[in-house]
Amino acid sequence: MAEYFDLPDRYPELFAQLNEEQYQNVVEPLISSWLEGYDFSRKEVARFIDHELGRISDDEFRKQILEEALALQEALARQEEK
């Protein structure tokens, strides 16, 4: 985990699309999870931004998160089988 919340620095091209209100709507949940130790990937940050900008619906947002979680769970299960 980085010493400070650096996602806007790492992915400036993603955050540049947002106005101030959208920026706050995206950053608040990201900071909350970061404080709990989660480090978001570029893909995950892009998904939050796409959702905020209305490019993906609430349902699609949740579907993508659940699909990734399931794929990770399956990969971990396969590793444990070895």
C-alpha positions as CSV (number, residue, x, y, z in Angstrom):
1,M,0.0,0.0,0.0
2,A,1.3,3.5,-0.9
3,E,2.1,5.9,1.9
4,Y,-0.6,8.3,0.7
5,F,-3.6,8.0,-1.5
6,D,-2.0,8.3,-5.0
7,L,-4.6,6.9,-7.4
8,P,-5.2,10.4,-9.1
9,D,-1.4,10.7,-9.5
10,R,-1.0,7.2,-10.9
11,Y,-4.0,7.5,-13.3
12,P,-4.3,11.2,-14.1
13,E,-5.9,10.5,-17.6
14,L,-8.8,8.8,-15.9
15,F,-9.4,11.5,-13.3
16,A,-9.1,14.3,-15.9
17,Q,-12.5,13.3,-17.2
18,L,-14.3,14.3,-14.0
19,N,-15.6,17.6,-12.8
20,E,-15.1,18.4,-9.1
21,E,-18.4,16.8,-7.9
22,Q,-17.7,13.6,-9.9
23,Y,-14.2,13.5,-8.6
24,Q,-15.4,13.6,-5.0
25,N,-18.0,10.9,-5.8
26,V,-15.3,8.6,-7.1
27,V,-12.5,9.4,-4.6
28,E,-14.5,9.0,-1.4
29,P,-15.2,5.3,-1.7
30,L,-11.7,4.7,-3.1
31,I,-10.1,6.4,-0.1
32,S,-12.3,4.5,2.3
33,S,-11.2,1.2,0.9
34,W,-7.6,2.4,0.6
35,L,-7.6,3.2,4.3
36,E,-8.6,-0.3,4.9
37,G,-5.6,-1.6,3.0
38,Y,-7.1,-2.2,-0.5
39,D,-5.0,-1.1,-3.5
40,F,-7.1,-0.6,-6.6
41,S,-5.9,-1.5,-10.1
42,R,-6.2,0.8,-13.0
43,K,-9.1,-1.4,-14.3
44,E,-11.0,-1.0,-11.0
45,V,-10.5,2.8,-10.9
46,A,-11.7,3.0,-14.6
47,R,-14.8,1.1,-13.6
48,F,-15.6,3.5,-10.8
49,I,-15.2,6.4,-13.2
50,D,-17.2,4.8,-16.0
51,H,-20.0,4.3,-13.5
52,E,-19.8,7.9,-12.3
53,L,-19.9,9.2,-15.8
54,G,-22.9,7.0,-16.7
55,R,-21.0,4.8,-19.1
56,I,-22.1,1.7,-17.2
57,S,-25.3,1.2,-15.2
58,D,-25.5,0.2,-11.5
59,D,-26.4,-3.3,-12.5
60,E,-23.4,-3.6,-14.9
61,F,-21.1,-2.1,-12.3
62,R,-22.1,-4.7,-9.7
63,K,-22.0,-7.5,-12.3
64,Q,-18.4,-6.7,-13.3
65,I,-17.3,-6.6,-9.6
66,L,-19.0,-9.9,-8.9
67,E,-17.6,-11.6,-12.0
68,E,-14.1,-10.5,-11.0
69,A,-14.6,-11.7,-7.4
70,L,-15.9,-15.1,-8.7
71,A,-12.9,-15.5,-11.1
72,L,-10.5,-14.7,-8.2
73,Q,-12.2,-17.2,-5.9
74,E,-12.0,-19.9,-8.6
75,A,-8.4,-19.2,-9.2
76,L,-7.6,-19.4,-5.5
77,A,-9.5,-22.7,-5.3
78,R,-7.5,-24.1,-8.2
79,Q,-4.3,-23.1,-6.5
80,E,-5.3,-24.8,-3.3
81,E,-6.0,-28.0,-5.2
82,K,-2.4,-28.2,-6.4
